[in-house]
Amino acid sequence: MRKLIFIHVLAVIILSGCAAKKSSNGPSELDIMIGQMVMVGFRGLQLNADNPVIRDIREAHIGGVILFSKDCALNSTVRNIEGPAQISMLTSGLQSYAATPLFIAVDQEGGVIKRLTGEMGFQETLSAAELGNSGDPQRAYRAGKITGRTLRTAGINMDFAPVVDVNRNASNPVIAALQRSFSDDPRIVARFAEAFIDGLHSEGILSCMKHFPGHGSSRGDSHLGFTDVTEYWDSSELYPFQKIIQDNKADMIMTAHVFNAKLDRKYPATLSRRVIQGILRRGMGFQGLVVTDDMQMQAVSGEYGFKEGVYRAVKAGADILLFGNNLIFEPGLGTKAVATLKQLVHEGKVTELRIRQSYERIMRVKEGLADDRK
């Protein structure tokens, strides 16, 4: 309850325009606002006192964490998730260090893409492709509800799902090959994705549609490097996003690191103001949260570097910068990201007003989560 009251009071202060200046006893308003824009991955099944993520939460005020079942950098099956009792203890511990309750997120799509598995004692669901092929949206709703219940019990409040990419390329290595798309028909994708989202919402879990403005036609993997969809992308890939936004079901949207010269001749979607502010915000009227795909993926980090990537993503309109910290592991990455963003503000490259816009969106969603749990 103390945390929920803190959220409410802080939001009222910020939204009323009465800036909370830095005191000798605590962080500045800017420190808090910037921190809330960062989400990071970390290592550990338990929170030992020397775990760097504790400093990320307590001192850098990061707004969220993402959990994984495997450690890619170590090629290990040990990361954050071992079983129901363990994950509940971990998420509770994470929240205990946060002055403002954390977003705790996971990729629990169903099928191949899952972090909480049957082997660990969690209930599994079908892949998006299997659900779509069933022809029954109620099965997608039930999958969303089962997933939502599993996450809620584990102390996780955000699912980076559903995938609403249209299955335009049957040989796509990161979408079709992993059965992550509901269909090659945009209307079916929208219908099944909405049902899945309704299932998540019934258990109080936030959804995140991905990957805007469409990754289903790609021939390459943006984890590995520059991915150009210009030749293959079609405007019909926007339909599921637009429909779900219009139906007021969209909590959060994740951007794709794909380059599409039809939409922006210079930057991939995650770093494109034309895509985020132009198409998504102004064109589609989306007022919810925009989160980047993992900023450590080579399509961004390999092409632009750390600081430039952070700068371009925030300038483009991203509210939350996601650092999986799994492809490459760096202790204290959340603190580094916050310091980098703060430096960009001090250099005049990012305005405090821009930071405040994202912070206010984040706080509105967190207040909604708090209301759902009363």
C-alpha positions in Angstrom: 0.0 0.0 0.0 2.9 2.4 0.8 4.2 2.0 -2.8 0.8 2.7 -4.3 0.3 5.8 -2.3 3.8 6.9 -3.4 2.9 6.5 -7.0 -0.3 8.5 -6.6 1.3 11.4 -4.7 4.3 11.6 -7.1 2.0 11.5 -10.2 -0.2 14.3 -8.8 2.9 16.4 -8.1 4.3 15.9 -11.6 1.0 16.2 -13.5 0.1 19.4 -11.6 3.3 21.1 -12.8 4.7 21.4 -9.3 8.2 20.1 -9.9 9.8 18.2 -7.1 13.3 19.6 -6.9 16.2 17.6 -5.7 16.7 17.6 -2.0 19.7 16.5 0.1 17.8 13.3 1.0 16.8 12.0 -2.4 17.0 12.0 -6.2 15.9 14.8 -8.4 12.7 14.8 -10.3 14.7 14.4 -13.5 16.5 11.4 -12.0 13.3 9.6 -11.3 11.7 10.4 -14.7 14.7 9.2 -16.6 15.0 6.0 -14.6 11.4 5.1 -15.3 12.2 5.0 -19.0 14.7 2.2 -18.7 14.0 -1.6 -18.5 16.8 -4.0 -18.2 17.6 -7.7 -17.9 19.9 -9.2 -15.2 21.4 -12.5 -14.0 20.2 -14.4 -11.0 17.6 -16.8 -9.7 17.8 -15.1 -6.3 18.7 -11.5 -5.4 22.1 -11.7 -3.6 23.1 -8.4 -2.0 25.8 -7.8 -4.6 23.5 -8.2 -7.6 24.0 -5.1 -9.8 20.3 -4.9 -10.6 19.6 -3.8 -7.0 21.7 -0.7 -7.6 19.9 -0.2 -10.9 16.6 -0.2 -9.0 17.5 1.7 -5.8 20.0 4.3 -7.2 19.2 4.6 -10.9 15.4 4.2 -10.3 14.9 2.0 -13.4 11.2 1.5 -14.2 11.3 -2.2 -15.1 13.1 -5.5 -15.6 12.7 -8.3 -18.1 13.1 -11.9 -17.1 14.6 -14.8 -19.2 14.9 -18.5 -18.8 18.2 -18.8 -20.7 21.4 -16.9 -20.6 22.5 -16.4 -24.2 25.9 -14.9 -23.4 26.8 -17.9 -21.3 24.9 -20.4 -23.4 23.3 -21.5 -20.2 19.8 -22.6 -19.2 20.2 -20.8 -15.9 19.1 -17.2 -15.8 16.0 -15.9 -13.9 13.4 -18.6 -13.9 13.5 -22.0 -12.2 10.0 -22.7 -10.9 6.8 -21.2 -9.4 8.1 -20.7 -5.8 11.4 -19.4 -6.9 10.0 -16.9 -9.4 7.5 -15.6 -7.0 10.2 -15.0 -4.4 12.4 -13.3 -7.1 9.7 -10.9 -8.3 8.7 -10.0 -4.7 12.3 -9.3 -3.9 12.7 -7.0 -7.0 9.6 -5.0 -6.0 10.9 -4.6 -2.4 13.8 -2.5 -3.7 11.6 -0.2 -5.8 10.2 3.1 -4.6 7.9 3.1 -7.6 6.6 -0.4 -8.4 8.4 -2.0 -11.3 7.1 -3.3 -14.6 8.2 -6.9 -14.6 8.0 -8.3 -18.1 8.6 -11.6 -19.9 8.2 -12.9 -23.4 5.4 -15.5 -22.9 3.9 -15.9 -26.4 3.1 -19.6 -26.3 4.5 -22.4 -28.4 8.3 -22.2 -28.8 8.5 -18.6 -27.4 8.0 -19.0 -23.7 10.1 -18.4 -20.6 7.9 -20.2 -18.1 7.8 -23.8 -19.3 6.0 -26.9 -18.5 9.3 -28.5 -17.4 9.5 -25.8 -14.7 6.0 -26.5 -13.5 4.1 -23.8 -15.4 1.1 -24.4 -17.7 2.0 -24.0 -21.4 -0.2 -22.7 -24.3 -0.2 -23.2 -28.0 1.7 -21.0 -30.5 0.1 -18.2 -32.3 0.1 -20.1 -35.5 -1.6 -23.1 -33.9 -4.2 -20.8 -32.4 -4.8 -19.0 -35.7 -5.1 -22.3 -37.6 -7.7 -23.5 -35.1 -10.2 -20.9 -36.4 -11.5 -20.3 -32.9 -10.7 -17.0 -31.3 -12.0 -18.4 -28.0 -8.9 -20.6 -27.9 -6.8 -17.5 -28.1 -8.7 -15.9 -25.3 -8.2 -19.0 -23.1 -4.5 -19.1 -24.0 -4.3 -15.4 -22.9 -6.2 -16.1 -19.7 -4.0 -19.1 -18.8 -0.9 -17.1 -19.6 -2.2 -14.1 -17.6 -3.0 -16.3 -14.6 0.5 -17.9 -14.7 2.2 -14.5 -14.9 0.1 -12.9 -12.2 0.8 -15.8 -9.8 4.5 -15.4 -10.5 4.5 -11.7 -9.8 4.9 -10.7 -13.4 2.7 -7.8 -14.6 3.6 -7.4 -18.3 3.7 -9.9 -21.2 5.6 -8.9 -24.4 2.8 -10.5 -26.4 0.9 -11.0 -28.6 2.9 -10.9 -31.9 0.7 -9.1 -34.4 3.1 -9.4 -37.4 1.3 -10.7 -40.5 2.8 -13.9 -41.8 3.8 -12.6 -45.2 7.0 -14.6 -45.6 6.7 -18.3 -44.9 10.5 -18.6 -44.6 10.9 -15.7 -42.2 13.5 -16.9 -39.7 12.2 -15.1 -36.6 8.4 -15.0 -37.2 7.1 -17.8 -39.4 9.8 -20.3 -38.6 8.9 -20.0 -34.9 5.1 -20.0 -35.4 4.8 -16.6 -33.9 2.2 -15.2 -36.3 -1.5 -15.9 -36.1 -2.1 -15.8 -39.8 -1.1 -14.4 -43.2 -4.5 -12.5 -43.1 -4.3 -9.2 -41.2 -7.9 -9.5 -40.1 -7.4 -12.9 -38.6 -4.3 -11.6 -36.9 -6.2 -8.7 -35.4 -9.1 -10.9 -34.3 -7.0 -13.5 -32.5 -4.6 -11.0 -31.0 -7.5 -9.1 -29.5 -8.8 -12.3 -28.0 -5.4 -13.1 -26.5 -5.2 -9.6 -25.1 -8.7 -9.9 -23.6 -7.5 -13.0 -21.8 -4.4 -11.3 -20.4 -6.5 -8.3 -19.3 -9.0 -10.6 -17.5 -6.0 -11.5 -15.2 -4.8 -7.9 -14.9 -1.7 -8.4 -17.1 -0.5 -5.7 -19.5 -0.1 -6.7 -23.1 2.5 -5.5 -25.7 1.8 -5.8 -29.4 4.9 -6.4 -31.5 6.7 -5.6 -33.8 5.6 -2.2 -35.2 5.2 -1.5 -38.1 5.6 -5.1 -39.1 8.3 -7.8 -39.0 6.4 -10.6 -40.8 7.8 -9.9 -44.3 11.5 -9.8 -43.2 14.1 -12.1 -44.8 16.7 -11.5 -42.1 17.0 -11.5 -38.3 17.4 -8.0 -36.6 19.1 -9.7 -33.7 22.0 -10.3 -36.0 22.2 -7.1 -38.0 20.7 -4.6 -40.4 17.3 -5.9 -41.6 15.7 -4.2 -44.7 12.0 -5.0 -45.4 11.5 -2.2 -48.0 11.0 -4.6 -50.9 8.7 -7.0 -49.1 6.7 -4.9 -46.6 3.0 -4.1 -47.3 0.8 -1.5 -45.7 -1.7 -4.2 -44.8 0.8 -5.1 -42.0 -0.4 -2.0 -40.2 -4.0 -3.2 -40.0 -3.8 -5.3 -36.8 -2.1 -2.5 -34.9 -4.7 0.0 -36.2 -7.7 -2.2 -35.4 -6.6 -3.0 -31.9 -5.8 0.6 -31.2 -9.3 1.6 -32.5 -10.9 -1.0 -30.2 -9.0 0.5 -27.2 -7.3 -2.7 -26.4 -3.7 -1.6 -26.9 -1.6 -1.1 -23.7 1.8 -1.0 -25.2 3.5 -1.4 -28.6 7.0 -2.6 -29.3 8.9 -1.2 -32.2 10.8 -3.3 -34.8 14.4 -2.7 -35.6 13.6 -3.2 -39.3 14.5 -0.6 -42.0 11.8 0.3 -44.4 12.6 3.0 -46.9 8.9 3.3 -47.7 8.4 4.8 -44.2 11.8 6.4 -43.4 14.7 6.6 -45.8 17.3 7.0 -43.0 16.4 5.1 -39.8 15.0 1.8 -38.8 11.6 1.9 -37.1 12.8 2.0 -33.5 14.9 5.1 -34.3 12.4 6.7 -36.6 10.3 9.8 -35.6 8.4 9.4 -38.9 7.3 5.9 -37.8 6.6 6.4 -34.1 5.4 10.0 -34.0 4.1 10.2 -37.5 2.4 6.9 -38.2 1.8 5.5 -34.8 1.0 8.5 -32.7 -0.5 11.0 -35.2 -1.7 8.6 -37.9 -3.2 5.9 -35.7 -3.9 8.0 -32.6 -2.0 5.7 -30.2 -1.5 7.4 -26.8 -0.2 4.3 -24.9 3.4 3.3 -24.2 5.9 2.7 -26.9 8.8 0.3 -26.0 11.8 -0.5 -28.1 12.8 -4.0 -29.0 16.1 -5.0 -27.3 18.5 -2.1 -27.8 21.4 -4.6 -27.8 20.3 -6.3 -31.0 22.8 -5.7 -33.7 20.4 -3.9 -36.0 20.7 -1.0 -33.6 23.8 -1.5 -31.4 25.9 -2.7 -34.3 24.9 0.2 -36.6 24.6 3.1 -34.2 26.3 2.3 -30.9 25.0 2.7 -27.4 24.7 6.5 -26.9 23.5 7.3 -30.4 21.0 4.5 -30.2 19.6 5.8 -26.9 19.4 9.3 -28.3 17.7 8.3 -31.6 15.1 6.1 -29.9 14.1 8.8 -27.4 14.1 11.5 -30.1 11.9 9.2 -32.2 9.3 8.9 -29.4 10.1 5.7 -27.5 8.9 5.8 -23.9 10.7 2.7 -22.6 14.2 1.6 -23.7 14.6 -2.1 -23.4 18.0 -3.6 -22.7 17.7 -7.4 -22.5 21.3 -7.6 -21.2 21.3 -11.2 -22.5 22.9 -11.2 -26.0 25.8 -9.5 -24.3 25.9 -9.2 -20.5 27.0 -6.0 -18.8 26.6 -5.6 -15.0 25.0 -2.3 -14.1 23.6 -1.7 -17.6 20.5 -0.1 -16.3 22.6 2.5 -14.4 24.7 3.1 -17.6 21.6 3.6 -19.7 20.1 6.1 -17.1 23.5 8.0 -17.0 23.6 8.2 -20.8 20.1 9.6 -21.1 20.8 12.1 -18.3 24.0 13.2 -20.1 21.9 13.7 -23.3 19.6 16.0 -21.4 22.5 18.0 -19.9 24.0 18.3 -23.4 20.7 19.8 -24.7 20.1 16.9 -27.1 17.0 15.7 -25.3 14.7 18.1 -23.5 13.3 17.6 -20.0 9.8 18.1 -21.6 10.5 15.1 -23.8 11.4 13.0 -20.8 8.3 14.2 -18.9 6.0 13.1 -21.8 7.2 9.5 -21.5 7.3 9.6 -17.7 3.6 10.7 -17.5 2.6 7.9 -19.9 4.4 5.4 -17.8 2.9 6.7 -14.5 -0.6 6.5 -15.9 -0.1 2.9 -16.8 1.4 2.1 -13.4 -1.4 3.8 -11.6 -3.8 1.7 -13.7 -2.0 -1.5 -12.6 -2.2 -0.3 -9.0 -6.0 0.3 -9.4 -6.5 -3.2 -10.8 -4.8 -4.7 -7.7 -6.9 -2.9 -5.1 
